[in-house]
């Protein structure tokens, strides 16, 4: 659990996500689908729960694909949950 990033097992924040109701495929674009990735990243930039999303993505490091918290997998690589 990463207190600095506000990770919580409470998923209530998902209801406020800007991606809610949008096509899931935008956040899991096919390799080379720059348009879908840009659409997702643009939506993420204005998301009120971007930090919570990113924190969860870092906590769930076993999911190394998809755009989460406004970052591509290669951008999230190296971000780690501090261990206690």
C-alpha positions as CSV (number, residue, x, y, z in Angstrom):
1,X,0.0,0.0,0.0
2,X,1.4,3.4,-0.9
3,X,0.2,6.1,1.4
4,X,1.9,8.9,-0.6
5,X,-0.1,8.1,-3.7
6,X,-3.3,7.6,-1.8
7,X,-3.8,3.9,-2.7
8,X,-6.9,2.6,-1.2
9,X,-8.7,-0.7,-1.6
10,X,-11.9,1.4,-1.7
11,X,-12.9,1.5,-5.4
12,X,-15.4,4.4,-4.9
13,X,-13.1,6.7,-6.9
14,X,-13.8,4.6,-10.1
15,X,-17.3,6.2,-10.3
16,X,-15.7,9.6,-10.9
17,X,-13.2,8.4,-13.5
18,X,-13.3,10.3,-16.8
19,X,-13.0,7.0,-18.7
20,X,-16.1,5.6,-17.3
21,X,-18.5,4.6,-20.1
22,X,-15.9,5.1,-22.8
23,X,-14.7,2.2,-25.0
24,X,-12.2,0.0,-23.0
25,X,-10.2,-0.5,-26.2
26,X,-9.0,3.1,-26.1
27,X,-7.0,2.3,-22.9
28,X,-5.7,-1.0,-24.4
29,X,-4.8,0.1,-27.9
30,X,-3.3,-2.3,-30.4
31,X,0.4,-1.8,-30.9
32,X,1.0,1.2,-33.2
33,X,-2.6,2.6,-32.7
34,X,-1.4,6.1,-31.9
35,X,-4.8,7.6,-32.3
36,X,-6.5,5.5,-29.7
37,X,-3.6,6.0,-27.3
38,X,-3.8,9.8,-27.7
39,X,-7.6,9.8,-27.2
40,X,-7.1,7.9,-23.9
41,X,-4.2,10.1,-22.7
42,X,-6.2,13.2,-23.5
43,X,-9.1,12.0,-21.4
44,X,-6.7,11.0,-18.6
45,X,-5.2,14.5,-18.4
46,X,-8.5,15.9,-17.2
47,X,-9.5,13.1,-15.0
48,X,-10.3,14.0,-11.4
49,X,-9.1,10.6,-10.1
50,X,-6.0,10.3,-12.2
51,X,-3.8,9.9,-9.1
52,X,-5.9,7.1,-7.7
53,X,-5.8,5.3,-11.0
54,X,-2.1,5.6,-11.3
55,X,-1.6,4.5,-7.7
56,X,-3.6,1.4,-8.3
57,X,-1.7,0.7,-11.5
58,X,1.6,0.9,-9.6
59,X,0.2,-1.3,-6.8
60,X,-0.9,-3.9,-9.4
61,X,2.4,-4.2,-11.2
62,X,1.4,-7.6,-12.5
63,X,-0.7,-5.8,-15.2
64,X,2.0,-4.4,-17.5
65,X,-0.2,-3.2,-20.3
66,X,-2.8,-0.6,-20.9
67,X,-2.9,3.1,-20.2
68,X,-3.5,3.8,-16.5
69,X,-3.3,7.0,-14.6
70,X,-2.4,8.9,-17.7
71,X,0.8,6.8,-18.3
72,X,1.8,4.2,-20.9
73,X,3.2,1.0,-19.5
74,X,6.8,2.0,-20.4
75,X,6.2,5.2,-18.5
76,X,4.9,3.3,-15.4
77,X,7.8,0.9,-15.5
78,X,10.1,1.7,-12.7
79,X,7.4,3.4,-10.6
80,X,7.1,1.1,-7.6
81,X,5.1,0.8,-4.5
82,X,7.4,1.4,-1.5
83,X,7.7,-1.8,0.5
84,X,7.2,-1.8,4.2
